[in-house]
């Protein structure tokens, strides 16, 4: 199996006859510390309510996210993960022209298959009309766009700008949620899958002006977030100590990985700012991924993605023992110079 997308650990385990717990999945970039310790008891407590319908729109979670992000509850639309919200936006929220400032998350190419593709590092070429989508930081590069460039693009555009901030909490970058009040053309996508390590529960949110959110809610299907998912998300968002500990661990381990991989011949790692790193290789990315797969390590094949020029793989920043396992395998595959 050639792994070209993150999060395929169970499919790989079934195909290979492996125990999924033996696989080091670096193809999906999830918080290496896992969910907040408060998540499990919150889910257990919520089990008493699973025989009842949840709120059609999860008001309690919208309020908690609004407090955490410094916006109003009526500026938050909660959904069943970032993927669900992207496709909802493409289906019911925006039917005009669209441009993707590549590289962006691959799901945007599925949701907007006819979108114009422009380079994220050439803002002077970004179109002034229609929806513009960009990632902050870049995905899969991890390289952020300068805040002044994004602000200038927002101020000069006639159309809306959707900023994907699914990984921004791993960084010290300024979030665009603080710009929503003064810039009604800004929409921000946030995910609880990555930083809060809840991909199996599917929770995400769109942050925008009250007018945008009212427009979205008029077309919104009810019950997009389950009782258990809302309970877990509330517990995760409230645990600020776990959040800061996670951010610090990722910063330390990312620096360690960059130093450990710097001497590898045939491997050039970009100095990204997220919980993943992109590396260009002098070998075909498919060959690299297959070799690591045979050692039960999953990487993300990024060759051929818009905005990625050449053979490249992406791998997650994990805990020190997991990172050491990856580096040991990399030393076997790549020659140290």
For each residue, the residues with C-beta under 8 A, 3 or more apart:
1: 8 11 12 15 16 293
2: 286 289 290 301
3: 8 12 27 289 293 298 299 300 301
4: 300 301
5: 8 27 106 300
6: 25 27 28 29 300
7: 25 27 28 199
8: 1 3 5 11 12 27 298
9: 12 13 20 23 25 27 28 298
10: 13 14 20
11: 1 8 14 15
12: 1 3 8 9 15 16 18 20 23 293 298
13: 9 10 16 17 18 19 20 23
14: 10 11 17
15: 1 11 12
16: 1 12 13
17: 13 14
18: 12 13 22 23 296
19: 13 22 23
20: 9 10 12 13 23
21:
22: 18 19 296
23: 9 12 13 18 19 20 296 297 298
24: 296 297 298 318 322 325 326
25: 6 7 9 28 298 316
26: 297 298 299 300 315 316 318 322 326
27: 3 5 6 7 8 9 298 299 300 314 315 316
28: 6 7 9 25 199 298 316
29: 6 167 194 274 275 276 314 316 317
30: 34 193 194 197 199 275 316
31: 34 35 170 194 195 196 197 246 250 275
32: 246 249 250 253 275 316 317 318 319 322
33: 197 242 245 246 249 319
34: 30 31 197
35: 31 39 40 196 197 198 232 236
36: 39 196 235 236 239 242 243
37: 40 239 242
38: 41 42 235 236 238 239 242
39: 35 36 42 43 198 232 235 236
40: 35 37 43 44
41: 38 44 45 235
42: 38 39 45 46 231 232 234 235
43: 39 40 46 47 228 231 232
44: 40 41 47
45: 41 42 48 231
46: 42 43 49 50 227 228 230 231 232
47: 43 44 50 228
48: 45
49: 46 52 54 227
50: 46 47 227 228
51:
52: 49 227
53: 56 223
54: 49 58 223 225 226 227 230
55: 58 59 60 230
56: 53 222 223
57: 62 78 217 220 222
58: 54 55 61 62 78 225 230
59: 55 62 63 73
60: 55 63 64 230 234
61: 58 64 65 78 203 225 230 233 234
62: 57 58 59 65 66 73 76 77 78 205
63: 59 60 66 67 73
64: 60 61 67 68 233 234 237 238
65: 61 62 68 69 76 78 190 205 237
66: 62 63 69 70 71 72 73 75 76
67: 63 64 70
68: 64 65 237
69: 65 66 76 175 177 190 207
70: 66 67 177 178
71: 66 75 76 177 180 181 207
72: 66 75 76 210
73: 59 62 63 66 76
74: 210 213 214
75: 66 71 72 180 181 207 208 209 210 213
76: 62 65 66 69 71 72 73 205 206 207 213
77: 62 85 205 206 207 208 213 216 217 220
78: 57 58 61 62 65 203 204 205 224 225
79: 84 85 88 203 204 205 206 224 225
80: 84 85 202 203 204 224 225 229
81: 84 85 191 193 199 202 203 204
82: 85 86 105 107 164 166 189 190 191 193 204
83: 86 87 107 204
84: 79 80 81 87 88 202 204 224
85: 77 79 80 81 82 88 89 189 204 205 206
86: 82 83 89 90 107 108 111 189
87: 83 84 90 91 107 110 111
88: 79 84 85 91 92 93 216 220
89: 85 86 92 93 94 111 162 187 206 216
90: 86 87 93 94 111 112
91: 87 88
92: 88 89 216 219 220
93: 88 89 90 215 216 219
94: 89 90 98 131 160
95:
96: 130 131 159
97: 115 116 127 129 130 131 159
98: 94 112 114 115 116 130 131 132 133
99: 115 116 117 118 126 127 130 131 132 133
100: 104 108 109 112 115 116 117 118 133 134 306
101: 104 118 119 120 123 126 132 133 134 135 145
102: 117 118 119 120 305 306 307
103: 120 135 138 139 140 141 305 306 307 308
104: 100 101 108 109 120 133 134 135 138 139 164 306 307
105: 82 108 135 139 164 166
106: 5 109 110 305
107: 82 83 86 87 110 111
108: 86 100 104 105 111 112 115 133 164
109: 100 104 106 112 113 115 306
110: 87 106 107 113
111: 86 87 89 90 107 108
112: 90 98 100 108 109 115 133
113: 109 110
114: 98
115: 97 98 99 100 108 109 112 133
116: 97 98 99 100 127 130
117: 99 100 102 306
118: 99 100 101 102 122 125 126 127
119: 101 102 122 125 307
120: 101 102 103 104 123 134 135 138 145 307
121:
122: 118 119 125 126
123: 101 120 126 145 149 152 153
124:
125: 118 119 122
126: 99 101 118 122 123 132 153 157
127: 97 99 116 118 130 132 159
128: 156 157 158 159
129: 97 157 158 159
130: 96 97 98 99 116 127 159
131: 94 96 97 98 99 159 160 161 162
132: 98 99 101 126 127 153 157 159 160 161 162
133: 98 99 100 101 104 108 112 115 161 162 164
134: 100 101 104 120 145 150 161 162 163 164
135: 101 103 104 105 120 138 139 163 164 166
136: 144 145 150 163 164 165 168 173 176
137: 141 142 143 144 145 167 168 171 173 272 273 274
138: 103 104 120 135 141 142 143 144 145 272 307
139: 103 104 105 135 142 164 166 167 274
140: 103 276 278 300 302 305 308 312 314
141: 103 137 138 270 272 278 307 308
142: 137 138 139 167 270 271 272 273 274 276 277 278
143: 137 138 270 271 272 273
144: 136 137 138 171 173 273
145: 101 120 123 134 136 137 138 149 150
146: 149 150
147: 150 151 173 174
148: 151 152
149: 123 145 146 152 153
150: 134 136 145 146 147 153 154 161 163 176
151: 147 148 154 155 179
152: 123 148 149 155 156
153: 123 126 132 149 150 156 157 161
154: 150 151 157 161 179 183 185 186
155: 151 152 183
156: 128 152 153
157: 126 128 129 132 153 154 160 161 185
158: 128 129
159: 96 97 127 128 129 130 131 132 185
160: 94 131 132 157 185 186 187 212
161: 131 132 133 134 150 153 154 157 185 186 187
162: 89 131 132 133 134 187 188 189
163: 134 135 136 150 176 186 187 188 189
164: 82 104 105 108 133 134 135 136 139 189
165: 136 168 169 175 176 177 188 189 190
166: 82 105 135 139 189 190 191 193 194 204
167: 29 137 139 142 170 171 191 194 195 274 275 276
168: 136 137 165 171 173 175 190
169: 165 194 195 243 247
170: 31 167 194 195 246 247 250 273 274 275
171: 137 144 167 168 273 274
172: 273
173: 136 137 144 147 168 273
174: 147 178
175: 69 165 168 178 188
176: 136 150 163 165 179 180 186 188
177: 69 70 71 165 180 188 190 207
178: 70 174 175 181
179: 151 154 176 182 183 186
180: 71 75 176 177 183 184 186 188 207 208 209
181: 71 75 178 209
182: 179
183: 154 155 179 180 186
184: 180 209 211 212
185: 154 157 159 160 161
186: 154 160 161 163 176 179 180 183 208 209
187: 89 160 161 162 163 206 207 208 212
188: 162 163 165 175 176 177 180 206 207 208
189: 82 85 86 162 163 164 165 166 204 205 206
190: 65 69 82 165 166 168 177 204 205 206 207
191: 81 82 166 167 194 195 203 204
192: 195 196 198 201 203 204 205 233 236 237
193: 30 81 82 166 196 197 198 199 202 203 204
194: 29 30 31 166 167 169 170 191 197 199 275
195: 31 167 169 170 191 192 243 246 275
196: 31 35 36 192 193 233 236 237
197: 30 31 33 34 35 193 194 236
198: 35 39 192 193 201 202 203 229 232 233 236
199: 7 28 30 81 193 194 202
200:
201: 192 198 226 228 229 232 233
202: 80 81 84 193 198 199 225 229
203: 61 78 79 80 81 191 192 193 198 225 229 230 232 233
204: 78 79 80 81 82 83 84 85 166 189 190 191 192 193
205: 62 65 76 77 78 79 85 189 190 192
206: 76 77 79 85 89 187 188 189 190 213 216
207: 69 71 75 76 77 177 180 187 188 190
208: 75 77 180 186 187 188 212 213 216
209: 75 180 181 184 186 212 213
210: 72 74 75 213 214
211: 184 214 215
212: 160 184 187 208 209 215 216
213: 74 75 76 77 206 208 209 210 216 217
214: 74 210 211 217 218
215: 93 211 212 218 219
216: 77 88 89 92 93 206 208 212 213 219 220
217: 57 77 213 214 220
218: 214 215
219: 92 93 215 216
220: 57 77 88 92 216 217 224
221: 224
222: 56 57
223: 53 54 56 226
224: 78 79 80 84 220 221
225: 54 58 61 78 79 80 202 203 229 230 233
226: 54 201 223 229 230
227: 46 49 50 52 54 230 231
228: 43 46 47 50 201 231 232
229: 80 198 201 202 203 225 226 232 233
230: 46 54 55 58 60 61 203 225 226 227 233 234
231: 42 43 45 46 227 228 234 235
232: 35 39 42 43 46 198 201 203 228 229 235 236
233: 61 64 192 196 198 201 203 225 229 230 236 237
234: 42 60 61 64 230 231 237 238
235: 36 38 39 41 42 231 232 238 239
236: 35 36 38 39 192 196 197 198 232 233 239 242
237: 64 65 68 192 196 233 234
238: 38 64 234 235
239: 36 37 38 235 236 242 243
240: 243 244
241: 244 245
242: 33 36 37 38 236 239 245 246
243: 36 169 195 239 240 246 247
244: 240 241 247 248
245: 33 241 242 248 249
246: 31 32 33 170 195 242 243 249 250
247: 169 170 243 244 250 251
248: 244 245 251 252
249: 32 33 245 246 252 253 319
250: 31 32 170 246 247 253 254 275 317
251: 247 248 254 255
252: 248 249 255 256
253: 32 249 250 256 257 317 318 319 320 323
254: 250 251 257 258 272 275 277 317
255: 251 252 258 259
256: 252 253 259 260 320 323
257: 253 254 260 261 269 277 317 323 326 327
258: 254 255 261 262 269 271 277
259: 255 256 262
260: 256 257 323 327
261: 257 258 264 267 269 279 327 330
262: 258 259 269
263: 336 337
264: 261 267 330 331 334 335 336 337
265: 334 335 336 337
266: 281 282 283 334 335
267: 261 264 279 280 281 282 330 334
268: 279 280 281
269: 257 258 261 262 277 278 279
270: 141 142 143 277 278 279 280
271: 142 143 258
272: 137 138 141 142 143 254 276 277 278
273: 137 142 143 144 170 171 172 173
274: 29 137 139 142 167 170 171
275: 29 30 31 32 167 170 194 195 250 254 316 317
276: 29 140 142 167 272 314 315 316 317
277: 142 254 257 258 269 270 272 314 315 317
278: 140 141 142 269 270 272 302 308 312 313 314
279: 261 267 268 269 270 312 313 314 315
280: 267 268 270 310 311 312
281: 266 267 268 284 285 288 311 312 313 334
282: 266 267 311
283: 266 287 288 311
284: 281 287 288 303 311
285: 281 288 289 301 302 303 311 312 313
286: 2 289 290 301 303
287: 283 284 290 291
288: 281 283 284 285 291 292 299 301 311 313 333
289: 2 3 285 286 292 293 298 299 300 301 313
290: 2 286 287 293 294
291: 287 288 294 295 333
292: 288 289 295 297 298 299 329 333
293: 1 3 12 289 290 296 297 298 299
294: 290 291
295: 291 292 329
296: 18 22 23 24 293
297: 23 24 26 292 293 325 326 329
298: 3 8 9 12 23 24 25 26 27 28 289 292 293
299: 3 26 27 288 289 292 293 313 314 315
300: 3 4 5 6 26 27 140 289 313 314 315
301: 2 3 4 285 286 288 289 313
302: 140 278 285 305 308 312 313 314
303: 284 285 286 308 310 311 312
304: 308
305: 102 103 106 140 302 308 312
306: 100 102 103 104 109 117
307: 102 103 104 119 120 138 141
308: 103 140 141 278 302 303 304 305 312
309:
310: 280 303
311: 280 281 282 283 284 285 288 303
312: 140 278 279 280 281 285 302 303 305 308
313: 278 279 281 285 288 289 299 300 301 302
314: 27 29 140 276 277 278 279 299 300 302
315: 26 27 276 277 279 299 300 326
316: 25 26 27 28 29 30 32 275 276
317: 29 32 250 253 254 257 275 276 277 323
318: 24 26 32 253 322 323 326
319: 32 33 249 253 322 323
320: 253 256 323 324
321: 324 325
322: 24 26 32 318 319 325 326
323: 253 256 257 260 317 318 319 320 326 327
324: 320 321 327 328
325: 24 297 321 322 328 329
326: 24 26 257 297 315 318 322 323 329 330
327: 257 260 261 323 324 330 331
328: 324 325 331 332
329: 292 295 297 325 326 332 333
330: 261 264 267 326 327 333 334
331: 264 327 328 334 336
332: 328 329
333: 288 291 292 329 330
334: 264 265 266 267 281 330 331
335: 264 265 266
336: 263 264 265 331
337: 263 264 265
